[in-house]
Amino acid sequence: MPHRIEITLKDEVRDPRGERIKREIGHFLHLDVAEVRTIDVYTVDAELSADELAQAAAGPFSDPVIQDYSIDKPAAASFDFLVEVGFRAGVTDNVGRTAKEAIGYLLGRQLAAGEGVYTSVQYLLSGKLTQADAEKIATGLLCNTLIQRYQILDAATFKAQGGVAPFVPKVQGEAKVEVNTVNLEVSDEELMRISRDGVLALTLDEMKIIQAHYRDEKVREERVKVGLSTAPTDVELEALAQTWSEHCKHKIFSADVTYEDGEGNTEKINSLFKSYIQKTTADVRAAQGDKDYCLSVFKDNAGVIKFNDDWSLVFKVETHNSPSALDPYGGALTGIVGVNRDPFGTGKGAKLIFNTDVFCFADPFYEKELPKRLLHPRRIYEGVVEGVEHGGNKSGIPTVNGSLVFDERFAGKPLVFCGTAGLMPAAIAGEASHVKKIVPGDLIVMTGGRIGKDGIHGATFSSEELNENSPVSAVQIGDPITQKRMFDFLIRARDKALYRFITDNGAGGLSSSIGEMSEECGGCELDLSKAPLKYPGLAPWEILISEAQERMSLAVPPEQIDEFMEMAKRYGVEATVLGTFTDSGIFHMLYGEKTVAYLPLSFMHAGLPPMQIPARWEKPVHEEPKLEVSGDYTGDVKALLSSLNICSKESVVRRYDHEVQGGSVVKPFTGVDNDGPSDAAVVRPVLDSFEGVVVGHGICPRYSDIDAYDMAANAIDEGLRNYVAVGGSLDLVAGLDNFCWCDPVLSDRTPDGPYKMAQLVRANKALYDYCTFFSMPLISGKDSMKNDFYDGTTKISIPPTLLFSVIGKMEDARLAVTMDVKRAGDQVYLLGATGNELGASEYLVQKGFVGNNVPKVDAAAALATYRAYGAALNAGLVASCHDLSDGGLAVAAAESAFAGGFGIELDLAKVSFKGDGKSDVVLLFSESASRLLVTVRPERAEAFEKAMAGTAFAKIGAVTEEPTLKVKGLSGGVVVNAANAELKAAWQAPLKDL
Amino acid sequence: MTKAKALVITGNGTNCEMEAAHACRLGGFDEARIAHIAELLTGEVSLDDYHFLNLTGGFLDGDDLGSAKAQANRLRYAAVEGKEERLVDQITRFIADGKLILGVCNGFQLLVKMGMLPALSGNYLNQTVTLTYNECGRFQDRWCYLKVDADSPSLYTKGIEGGVYLPVRHGEGKFLVDDARTLDAIEAKHLAVLKYSDVNYSAPTMEFPENPNGSINAIAGICDETGRIMGLMPHPEAFVHRTQHPRWTREELPEEGEGLIFFKNAAKYVKENF
């Protein structure tokens, strides 16, 4: 019989969790609740004596100083409504797992198979509430019904039925390990129904390619030999759907594109990926010659560059948008722990040294009606922030850099970018560690978590738009501790050279990892029945494509297997031999003795003709606003500082440990009160060295409203500019591109596909143009191409977005520069020229316009500025430097001033200007690219000016003792005048309480 | 002279082992071994061979049952392979041998939940205080001014004038006691080594964010009566070089970070007493 152990806080102890819920109910649901108290519930489904239960309750489950416990007796009292929220069957319950282990230690024996501990939380609500209010609180805040269940009891019912009855959310497995065949000798409509109903996301062309394969006589002969029928098994169809999914195959980036440029020219592009991204890197590397520092690009889970002779640097940035839309917490958590596995599964494995994260949301204070099924942006914000917090902090990886971007269109799908860098020894046991291989005969080993139904169809579902029927099984919750344990073990196994090859199990699960590994040696033979399961009853196809988290796949030489398995056991990590790598040319899956999939690798991995996608560019024309001339822009500056895109994100950033591992040099916040926003991060990954890793990023989706070419150009420039500002070297720098697009493929649902595709083409052209000019190789990246919401009536498409991450090195981190002004009397310089480029700026958007003059990046001018500035920085001439981005000069100057605790006086007439249309508004708020605001000690001014000679720059003012931002306009009058304290308050206010 | 040997335990969610070992070496330890808990449980590594035990920051078992609870339970019950003892027996022997334990953050939570701090009257297995959720309800990474009690028996803080500036990085750092007598005893015996304070170290504070978690009496770290066992929420190993300071680019700071003294004092004590 299951038992309920309830843990309550003693009366005099405050309940911060309850207090937070109470605040959120007020803020968010506009309901007034007098009090919220919480109770933790452990439902123990195990044969324990009364004494053992009491030991567990008094020991690991409760804290005697602040908590009481109650066994099989309801503890809740004095409330109006009680809401109890627990997980649905099969959803990862980390606390429950730890509780089960704790009982094991306590008893000196593990719980029996099938026994378990399940957690839930009781919320005791007091106040004038109706049943409907309680329902609203439960579903609107406390419970995500996709993964959780809840029940509501009013006080009278609770009393009448004697509390909450024990409930065990155990997966009830019908032991149906059957394999079905699917008849493809059907009509086209029927083929599409098979694809749609099975969430296979295969197109008709693809279904017909599969149909043709199974009609091939030679294929049929082979199949008969291994005991299969001529029709595909469900295992095979699922494996193909996974392998061919947009998510895994990047069909749009590999497509043949016909691009019309709007000026009468048509261009045929065979694969954007090959033509622009790969070509960028190839051309940069060729030009760099023997200075090439790329070690492994585009072929492994993450990119690898040289850090120094002893160490190599690994970096990858991923997105986890669709899962985060459905379950923000779980989606974001699996996003971050998922991307952790990429550098860890690169080469022979890397130690993880930092995370980065960038989130794109709709306004958390959004008040308008939303389509059904879409979560409120505030819930997405809360859930994503918390998911990444838990994933990053618990894994012991500092989160050093990131940003939050807001646009109403991200209500359709939030973008959750998570990046992780790693460091690996250049060589292990005499072999370069960024390369790996598999020898036929090596054993297939899976380590880490067990397989469940969680995350089935993640790869295929994220290849479709979000709709009302998106599968709930695609959602899952990560378990950072199981992963951490596995990494602790594997990094030691790596150093003992106990395995030959490692890769992660991400989207597509074993199907993807083993499928790709099989290509290395030419085949595999794997018994799905050997895979460890969370609960019985999984069909073979489910085992193959489950995306259950925290798993790595390895190739272990037979002679090492005993030591590998013995070590895994010692470190408490589950490791299982599933089969053998072969050179048969076949992806061969068995279930016990029986063959359940027999797919030629040549068909799996190369059987797909490129998609044909039209792209037609048509330059949009927006209304050009006539801006009123004013004598005082102080109010505009404050309004900009309070805009969501510009305001302080400190309430989020402080929740992320950005210092663990001890290498932090430039932190997210800096300045006299530790609250000024840094441009980029500097980290020392090797503690007895001063060599630094520098990381920054650029993202400006708004510019896509004018031209995605310039959006990409500005993102690249912003990423590099941030990187250079703190001291990153141009001689060892690399980029990562993450494209998040709305569906650009012409169809009934997407009649504007050709325009969106043209935007994609243009962004890629910018990528090539600028990265080759900057000599910045692209080392890795990812695309997520279906960021739309469509429920049949409402379609919301995100603005096309490129996140451009920049990683590189600074030889001596002790030369790093931060953005806060340092002392009164320092000279203020503006590097780079300003132009009339207010198009899609934060300023115009606030005024309700888009405009047309999007900032253009002058690559040659930018590079000249960055090179000269880098030399000045290395000569110790720079006191502070802040990049100009959203909000232009006015915002950058305000931030540098209040961060440093001194004032700044500027004269707009002195600013270096390009082109026509000079005005105070333009000088203050234009977002012209490649500009840096620098302060220099007076005695170093001459040397600094000499270093910058030949670039566009100007001395525009000075740092003042009086903490005020004072800007003189073109006509000589003061056009901005505000105390630092006011500016800072405006900047800090919007997200302070979130 | 004895080789001063420090041990840093890792595994099950410990995160700060690298920088803790680095701080031990910088502080003067001849050896700083990072050992996985598995190596202790299999008997490959024995506490008896070391002088200074570091229980460092992290999220033991994800802090799933409350911070460090599951590890406290594990250490209490898990047996060492091939020996007639539990890990907890090695630890109590280590204390009885006059050796040193420093628990930082999650390590402090672990010490407290095993009952090893404040260990009034020398009872090292009876929990009387705890560390729980920050009053603000959120994890906090921020730097704090910590006023040092110059009369405390802690050997780690000897020589500190006024206080130290260190980062905290925790969600569960609010220090609470079981009853007033415990708190009185902690104060009377000067066991509350560190208190969150203002920038001048003039007085303890209950104001957020200077006091980031709402700890009673602003307590940030305590020691036992011998001064050899100490736990603290702030991270001394995170400030051993000036570039780790949040304002190093604007202040003239000495090369050495303020947290290093904890490790120097520990190394000095070991070399003088063993």
Contacts between the chains, C-beta under 8 A, distances in Angstrom:
chain1	res1	chain2	res2	distance
A	13	B	132	7.7
A	13	B	176	7.2
A	14	B	135	6.8
A	16	B	133	4.7
A	16	B	134	6.8
A	16	B	135	6.0
A	16	B	136	7.3
A	16	B	137	4.0
A	17	B	133	6.8
A	17	B	137	6.7
A	19	B	137	6.5
A	20	B	137	4.3
A	59	B	73	5.9
A	59	B	76	7.9
A	60	B	65	5.3
A	60	B	69	5.5
A	60	B	70	6.0
A	60	B	72	7.7
A	60	B	73	4.1
A	61	B	65	6.2
A	61	B	69	8.0
A	63	B	66	5.6
A	63	B	69	7.1
A	63	B	113	7.2
A	63	B	127	7.8
A	63	B	130	5.2
A	63	B	132	7.0
A	64	B	127	5.8
A	64	B	178	7.2
A	65	B	127	6.4
A	65	B	128	7.0
A	65	B	129	6.2
A	65	B	130	3.9
A	65	B	176	6.0
A	65	B	177	7.0
A	65	B	178	4.8
A	66	B	130	5.7
A	66	B	132	5.7
A	66	B	176	5.9
A	94	B	62	5.7
A	94	B	64	5.7
A	95	B	62	7.8
A	95	B	64	4.3
A	95	B	65	6.8
A	97	B	64	7.7
A	98	B	61	4.8
A	98	B	62	6.4
A	98	B	64	3.7
A	98	B	65	5.9
A	98	B	70	5.1
A	99	B	64	7.2
A	99	B	65	6.2
A	101	B	61	7.5
A	101	B	70	6.9
A	102	B	65	6.4
A	102	B	69	7.7
A	102	B	70	5.1
A	102	B	73	4.9
A	102	B	74	7.5
A	105	B	73	5.7
A	105	B	74	5.2
A	105	B	76	8.0
A	105	B	77	4.4
A	105	B	78	5.8
A	106	B	73	6.4
A	106	B	77	5.7
A	108	B	77	6.9
A	108	B	79	8.0
A	389	B	139	6.2
A	393	B	59	6.7
A	393	B	139	6.4
A	393	B	169	8.0
A	393	B	171	8.0
A	394	B	13	6.7
A	394	B	59	4.3
A	394	B	62	5.5
A	394	B	63	7.7
A	395	B	15	7.7
A	396	B	13	7.7
A	396	B	14	7.6
A	396	B	15	2.8
A	396	B	16	7.4
A	396	B	58	5.9
A	396	B	59	7.6
A	479	B	62	7.7
A	480	B	59	7.6
A	480	B	62	6.5
A	481	B	12	7.0
A	481	B	13	5.1
A	481	B	59	7.1
A	481	B	61	5.9
A	481	B	62	4.2
A	481	B	64	7.6
A	484	B	12	7.9
A	484	B	13	5.7
A	485	B	11	7.3
A	485	B	12	6.5
A	485	B	13	7.8
A	488	B	10	7.0
A	488	B	11	5.9
A	488	B	36	6.4
A	492	B	36	7.6
A	570	B	38	4.8
A	570	B	42	5.9
A	571	B	11	7.5
A	571	B	36	6.7
A	571	B	38	5.0
A	572	B	12	7.9
A	572	B	38	6.8
A	651	B	138	8.0
A	653	B	141	8.0
A	654	B	138	7.5
A	654	B	139	7.7
A	654	B	140	5.6
A	654	B	141	5.4
A	654	B	142	5.9
A	655	B	138	5.6
A	655	B	139	4.8
A	655	B	140	7.4
A	655	B	141	7.5
A	656	B	139	7.8
A	656	B	141	6.7
A	657	B	139	7.5
A	657	B	141	5.2
A	657	B	169	4.7
A	658	B	141	5.9
A	659	B	141	6.4
A	659	B	167	5.6
A	659	B	169	6.3
A	659	B	235	7.6
A	659	B	238	5.6
A	659	B	244	7.5
A	660	B	15	5.4
A	660	B	16	6.2
A	660	B	57	7.0
A	660	B	169	6.7
A	660	B	238	8.0
A	661	B	15	7.7
A	661	B	16	7.6
A	661	B	18	6.1
A	661	B	19	6.2
A	662	B	16	7.4
A	662	B	18	6.7
A	662	B	19	3.0
A	662	B	22	6.5
A	662	B	23	8.0
A	662	B	237	6.5
A	662	B	238	5.7
A	662	B	240	7.6
A	662	B	244	7.0
A	663	B	19	8.0
A	664	B	238	7.8
A	664	B	244	6.0
A	665	B	243	4.9
A	665	B	244	7.6
A	666	B	249	7.9
A	667	B	246	5.6
A	669	B	246	7.2
A	670	B	246	6.5
A	670	B	247	7.1
A	670	B	249	7.1
A	671	B	247	7.4
A	671	B	250	7.6
A	672	B	247	7.1
A	672	B	250	7.1
A	674	B	142	7.1
A	674	B	143	6.4
A	674	B	246	4.8
A	674	B	247	7.0
A	684	B	243	7.3
A	687	B	18	6.9
A	687	B	19	6.5
A	687	B	22	4.6
A	688	B	22	7.2
A	690	B	243	7.8
A	813	B	243	6.2
A	814	B	243	6.1
A	816	B	243	7.8
A	816	B	249	6.7
A	817	B	249	6.7
A	818	B	249	4.5
A	818	B	250	7.4
A	820	B	249	7.8
A	820	B	250	6.4
A	822	B	249	7.7
A	822	B	250	5.2
A	900	B	250	7.4
